[in-house]
Amino acid sequence: MPKPPDRAQHLRLTVVVDNLVNIFLPSQGPLSYPQPGPCSSLLAEQGLSLWIEVDGAQGNATRVLYDFGRGAQVLGRNLRLLQIDPATAAYLVLSHGHIDHYGGLLPLLAERQIAAPLVAHPAAFGTRGIQRPDGSLAGPWRLEQARVEEALAGPPLISAEPRQLGPGLWTSGRIGRVSPLDRPFRAAVRQQGWQWVADDFEDDQAIFVNLEDRGLVVVTGCCHAGVFNTLARAQALFPGVPLYALVGGLHWNFLSDNELQDAIAELAGYDPQWLLAMHCTGALAQHRLRERFAERCPFNTVGLRCSW
């Protein structure tokens, strides 16, 4: 496993796509919320996309668009309203191959000239779906590698290994399954030959930022690999570096209240200074997290900007 050699000096993160919009939250500290005006026209959808900017010690900046929402309308509109130019991205990173994370990718590439390569796990491609309790299938949806490669300006970076994107900025690569607290999402299926089989989300990957004088910022898409498996992966790549912030979808929306309480107690042991739970985390989980972490778990919205 490669050893991360350096640290990021500064991180700026903008929520481009998420499940809700709120323009009436007061900005505070490192968090800047969207205000009435042009941002009143921001759109939300069941999807996620984050704009990440990392500065190195020499002033060198790396920009990453992590996930692409569910479709063209929301991603494109919100990028324009937030005055983010995706053509300045050094990398496009896909957390996993579910449509609420890749759906806006091909329309964005068709609309804009973007030279950045796509970073993805080889298992991100294929046909997948969600099995409903009655046995019917939500979906299916298919991400075709050939179509993506045709739309990109250059070849994608397809690998299960961690990849350094910038100063202190890494993808997780494949995340091992080690924690008994991480419950598998058993409704997910993928096509294998002519059969539907359980989806183990081999492709799920996070982004890690090692921030000077703060610690690790762990950014997740849906965290299908599990919150604690993902944190274990971060610790393996950055041994001895404390968790500073956990940002993104946690996929705790299907946990019982007892399971949530156990998971939150475990997360509290990491003592994160910031917890920005988004997207698939779930309403009950959001409520329980705010009960436990108070002001360290602020409200999230499309258009939120964090500066650390």
Secondary structure as GFF3:
##gff-version 3
##sequence-region A 1 308
A	DSSP	beta_strand	10	17	.	.	.	ID=ss1
A	DSSP	beta_strand	31	32	.	.	.	ID=ss2
A	DSSP	three_ten_helix	38	41	.	.	.	ID=ss3
A	DSSP	beta_strand	49	55	.	.	.	ID=ss4
A	DSSP	beta_strand	61	66	.	.	.	ID=ss5
A	DSSP	alpha_helix	72	81	.	.	.	ID=ss6
A	DSSP	three_ten_helix	86	88	.	.	.	ID=ss7
A	DSSP	beta_strand	91	93	.	.	.	ID=ss8
A	DSSP	alpha_helix	99	102	.	.	.	ID=ss9
A	DSSP	alpha_helix	105	111	.	.	.	ID=ss10
A	DSSP	beta_strand	118	120	.	.	.	ID=ss11
A	DSSP	three_ten_helix	122	124	.	.	.	ID=ss12
A	DSSP	beta_strand	126	131	.	.	.	ID=ss13
A	DSSP	beta_strand	137	143	.	.	.	ID=ss14
A	DSSP	alpha_helix	145	151	.	.	.	ID=ss15
A	DSSP	beta_strand	157	158	.	.	.	ID=ss16
A	DSSP	beta_strand	163	166	.	.	.	ID=ss17
A	DSSP	beta_strand	169	171	.	.	.	ID=ss18
A	DSSP	beta_strand	188	192	.	.	.	ID=ss19
A	DSSP	beta_strand	195	198	.	.	.	ID=ss20
A	DSSP	beta_strand	207	211	.	.	.	ID=ss21
A	DSSP	beta_strand	215	220	.	.	.	ID=ss22
A	DSSP	alpha_helix	227	237	.	.	.	ID=ss23
A	DSSP	beta_strand	243	249	.	.	.	ID=ss24
A	DSSP	alpha_helix	257	268	.	.	.	ID=ss25
A	DSSP	beta_strand	274	278	.	.	.	ID=ss26
A	DSSP	alpha_helix	283	293	.	.	.	ID=ss27
A	DSSP	three_ten_helix	294	296	.	.	.	ID=ss28
A	DSSP	beta_strand	305	307	.	.	.	ID=ss29
###
